[in-house]
Amino acid sequence: MKSKFFSCLITLSLISNCYAEFTDNLRWSVDASMRLNKFNLPSRTSRIFFLGMDTHKVFTGKNGNIGYAVAQLYWTKLDNHQPVPFMFNSANDQKFIIREAHINYTATGNMLPNIRLGHFTLPFGLENSLDTNGRLLDYNLGANLGTKLDWGLGLNKVHDHFKYTVSYTLGGKDDPKQVNGSHLLTGRISSLEHNDFVFGASFYHGKLDNQNRERYGIDLKYYLENWGLLAEIAKGNKYLENNIKIMQSYRLIEINRSSFNDQWKLYSQLIFNKENSLKTKTALLGIRYQANKNLETSLQFKKKISAPAQGKETSLFRVQIRYRY
């Protein structure tokens, strides 16, 4: 799978009429991390190990840059990890996992959209503008939509006062294929991300895991010096195979503070989930510390403060050490 993937990248770069050698404008890093998860109910400990390559290549033509490619391939090893993620077969499985792997063609002029092709994060909510791959801090995109990344085609553009991203993907999650007619149409439009106040609106519609799904959401980010306030609200439905309708809603609010040199970040979240009449409230507190340009340590404590009687773990403590070179 790895050899076919990189062969595809090279072929696409030649089609794009690149005038530079492939290694020009190429950035890469080796990324290794270990994550420890401690559950209190039932009491158990699990670990996940990651070792991968993260690459970013800019393609250049006669008149400047014409696009870029991102490729992230990771060996991932589970150790007593449950529930078992969908791409693994057991609690102690190991696999090579493709995270982001896509090309974005940008030489389309001022009005026409850029064209993205490959495996990318679905453009919905806060996660669309915040890179959480490989980090403890995330915004529950996979849990809310059924998958965080998918294979497909996307259109995107940044204009003077707003930006947008729309994608049509196959619904195969980690596999570039449709499964029983799966497909996903997802999109987000927002104000520009460099502003102190950012507002976005998202939609999601399609079929995944043999379930028809729809969801709509709004999100905002507000920054004041080194403080940040983030919020997201989403509502929608999913339909089981027997056409039973499940109404879903999700609300998140986050307050964070970072050092002025971005060496550390402290954050807290309050998350509200609802499926029909079942409500769950979760509180989360975490810290990320960047010891130097290569070494990062993160700690996070997550606790369900109200949940249905059949709720699972009531608290989870996680530690991650990450080294990038």
C-alpha positions in Angstrom: 0.0 0.0 0.0 2.9 2.4 0.8 4.6 1.9 -2.5 1.4 2.4 -4.5 0.7 5.6 -2.6 4.0 7.2 -3.2 4.0 6.1 -6.9 0.7 7.9 -7.2 2.2 11.1 -5.7 5.1 11.0 -8.2 2.8 10.4 -11.2 0.5 13.3 -10.2 3.5 15.7 -9.8 4.7 14.9 -13.4 1.2 15.6 -14.8 1.2 19.0 -13.0 4.3 20.0 -15.2 6.6 20.7 -12.2 9.8 22.4 -13.3 11.7 21.7 -10.1 13.1 18.4 -8.9 10.9 16.4 -6.6 13.0 17.1 -3.6 12.9 20.8 -4.0 10.3 22.5 -1.7 9.9 19.3 0.1 9.6 19.2 3.9 9.6 16.0 5.9 9.8 14.9 9.5 9.9 11.7 11.5 7.1 11.6 14.1 7.2 9.2 17.1 4.8 9.2 20.1 3.6 7.0 22.9 0.1 7.5 24.5 -1.0 6.1 27.8 -4.7 5.8 28.7 -5.9 5.1 32.2 -9.6 4.3 32.6 -11.2 4.2 36.1 -14.4 2.2 35.3 -13.7 -0.6 34.5 -10.2 -0.1 35.8 -7.7 -0.7 32.9 -4.7 0.8 31.2 -4.0 0.8 27.5 -1.2 2.2 25.3 -0.8 3.3 21.7 2.5 3.7 19.9 2.9 5.7 16.7 5.9 6.0 14.3 5.5 7.7 11.0 6.7 10.0 8.3 5.0 13.4 7.7 5.8 15.1 4.3 4.7 18.4 2.7 5.7 19.1 -1.0 5.1 22.4 -2.8 4.8 22.2 -6.6 6.1 25.1 -8.7 5.4 26.0 -12.3 6.6 28.8 -14.6 4.5 31.5 -12.8 4.9 30.4 -9.2 3.4 27.7 -7.0 0.7 25.6 -8.5 -0.2 23.3 -5.5 1.0 21.1 -2.7 0.8 17.6 -1.5 0.6 16.2 2.0 1.5 12.6 2.9 1.3 11.1 6.4 2.0 7.4 6.9 2.2 5.9 10.4 2.9 2.5 11.9 0.4 2.3 14.8 0.5 -0.4 17.6 -2.2 -1.0 20.1 -1.6 -2.5 23.5 -4.8 -3.6 25.4 -6.7 -0.8 23.7 -10.5 -1.0 23.9 -12.9 -0.2 22.3 -11.0 -1.4 19.3 -10.8 1.4 16.5 -12.6 0.4 13.3 -9.4 0.1 11.3 -7.9 -2.6 13.7 -8.9 -6.2 14.3 -8.0 -6.6 18.0 -6.9 -4.8 21.1 -3.3 -5.6 20.4 -3.2 -5.2 16.6 -0.7 -3.2 14.6 -1.0 -1.6 11.2 0.3 1.1 8.8 -2.3 3.9 8.8 -2.6 6.7 6.3 -3.7 9.9 7.9 -3.7 12.9 5.6 -2.7 12.0 2.0 -3.8 14.5 -0.6 -2.9 16.9 -3.4 -4.4 20.4 -3.5 -4.1 22.1 -6.9 -4.1 25.9 -6.5 -3.3 27.4 -9.9 -7.0 28.0 -10.7 -7.1 31.8 -10.8 -8.8 34.3 -8.5 -12.4 33.0 -8.8 -12.3 29.3 -9.5 -11.8 26.9 -6.5 -8.7 25.0 -5.7 -9.1 21.2 -6.2 -8.1 18.7 -3.6 -7.9 14.9 -4.2 -7.0 12.2 -1.7 -7.5 11.4 1.9 -8.3 14.4 4.1 -10.2 15.6 7.2 -13.9 16.3 6.5 -14.6 20.0 6.5 -16.9 20.4 9.4 -16.8 22.5 12.5 -13.8 23.6 14.5 -11.7 20.6 13.4 -11.6 22.1 9.9 -9.2 24.8 10.8 -7.3 23.2 13.7 -4.8 20.5 13.1 -5.3 17.8 15.8 -3.8 14.8 14.1 -1.5 13.1 16.5 -2.5 15.2 19.5 -4.6 14.6 22.6 -6.7 17.8 22.0 -9.4 17.3 19.4 -13.0 18.3 18.8 -14.7 14.9 18.5 -15.2 15.1 14.7 -14.8 11.3 14.2 -17.3 10.5 17.0 -19.8 13.0 15.7 -19.7 12.3 12.0 -18.8 8.6 12.1 -15.3 9.3 10.6 -12.8 12.1 10.8 -11.1 11.4 7.4 -12.3 10.0 4.1 -11.1 9.6 0.5 -12.6 11.8 -2.1 -12.6 15.1 -4.0 -12.8 18.6 -2.5 -13.1 22.2 -3.6 -11.7 25.1 -1.5 -10.8 28.8 -1.8 -9.7 31.7 0.4 -11.2 35.0 -0.7 -10.7 38.5 0.7 -13.3 38.2 3.5 -14.3 34.5 3.7 -13.1 31.0 2.9 -15.0 27.8 2.0 -14.3 24.1 1.6 -16.7 21.5 0.1 -16.0 17.8 -0.4 -17.6 14.7 -1.8 -16.1 11.6 -0.4 -16.7 7.8 -0.8 -17.5 6.8 2.8 -14.9 4.1 2.9 -13.0 5.9 5.8 -9.5 4.5 5.5 -10.2 2.7 2.2 -10.6 4.5 -1.1 -13.9 2.8 -2.0 -17.7 3.0 -1.5 -19.3 0.5 0.9 -22.9 -0.4 0.2 -23.6 2.8 -1.6 -21.8 5.0 1.0 -21.1 8.7 0.2 -20.6 11.9 2.1 -21.2 15.6 1.1 -19.6 17.9 3.6 -18.8 21.6 3.7 -17.9 24.6 5.7 -17.8 28.4 5.1 -16.2 30.8 7.5 -14.6 34.2 8.0 -10.8 34.3 7.7 -8.8 32.3 10.2 -6.2 35.1 11.0 -8.9 37.3 12.6 -9.4 37.5 16.3 -13.1 36.5 15.8 -13.9 33.7 13.4 -17.4 32.4 12.6 -18.2 29.3 10.6 -21.2 27.3 9.4 -21.1 23.6 8.3 -23.2 20.9 6.8 -22.9 17.1 6.4 -25.1 14.7 4.5 -24.8 11.2 3.2 -24.6 7.5 4.0 -22.0 5.9 6.2 -22.0 2.5 7.9 -25.3 1.7 6.3 -26.9 4.7 8.0 -28.2 7.8 6.3 -26.9 10.8 8.2 -27.3 14.6 8.2 -25.9 17.3 10.5 -25.7 21.1 10.5 -23.5 23.2 12.8 -22.1 26.6 13.6 -18.8 27.4 15.3 -16.8 30.4 16.5 -13.4 31.3 17.8 -12.5 34.5 19.7 -9.0 35.4 20.8 -7.9 38.1 23.2 -4.2 38.4 23.7 -3.2 34.8 24.8 -6.7 33.7 25.8 -9.0 31.8 23.5 -12.7 31.0 23.5 -14.0 28.3 21.1 -17.5 27.0 20.7 -19.4 24.6 18.4 -23.1 23.6 18.2 -24.3 20.9 15.8 -27.7 19.1 15.3 -28.8 16.4 13.0 -30.2 12.9 12.5 -29.1 9.5 11.6 -31.3 6.7 10.4 -30.8 3.0 11.3 -31.3 0.2 8.7 -34.9 -0.2 9.8 -35.4 3.5 9.2 -35.5 4.4 12.9 -34.7 8.0 13.3 -32.2 9.1 16.0 -32.0 12.8 16.8 -28.5 14.0 17.8 -27.1 17.2 19.1 -23.6 18.3 20.2 -22.4 21.4 22.0 -18.8 22.2 23.0 -17.3 25.2 24.7 -13.5 25.6 25.3 -11.5 28.2 27.1 -7.7 28.1 26.6 -4.6 30.1 27.4 -1.3 29.9 25.7 2.1 31.4 26.6 3.2 34.2 24.2 5.9 32.0 22.7 3.4 29.1 22.4 5.6 26.9 24.6 2.6 25.7 26.6 -1.2 25.7 26.3 -3.7 25.1 29.0 -7.3 24.3 28.0 -10.6 23.2 29.4 -13.8 21.9 27.6 -17.4 21.3 28.5 -19.1 18.9 26.1 -22.9 18.1 25.8 -24.1 15.2 23.8 -27.7 14.1 23.2 -29.2 11.2 21.3 -33.0 11.3 21.5 -33.6 11.6 25.3 -30.2 10.3 26.4 -28.0 13.1 27.6 -24.3 13.1 28.4 -22.2 15.9 29.9 -18.4 15.7 29.9 -15.7 17.9 31.3 -12.1 18.0 30.1 -8.9 19.6 31.3 -5.6 19.4 29.5 -2.1 20.9 29.1 0.4 20.8 26.3 4.1 21.6 26.9 6.6 22.1 24.1 10.0 21.5 25.7 11.9 22.3 22.5 11.2 22.3 18.8 11.2 18.5 18.8 9.8 17.3 22.1 6.1 17.8 23.2 4.4 16.4 26.3 0.6 16.5 26.8 -1.6 15.5 29.7 -5.4 15.3 29.7 -8.1 14.4 32.2 -11.7 13.7 31.0 -14.6 13.0 33.2 -18.3 12.3 32.5 -20.2 14.4 35.0 -23.6 13.1 33.9 -24.4 10.1 31.7 -27.1 7.5 31.1 -27.1 4.5 33.3 -25.5 2.4 30.6 -22.7 4.9 30.1 -19.2 3.6 29.8 -16.0 4.9 31.5 -16.7 7.8 33.9 -13.1 9.2 33.7 -10.1 8.9 31.5 -6.5 10.1 32.2 -4.2 10.3 29.2 -0.5 11.2 28.8 1.4 11.5 25.5 5.0 12.1 24.7 5.7 13.1 21.1 9.1 13.6 19.3 9.3 15.1 15.8 12.6 15.4 14.0 
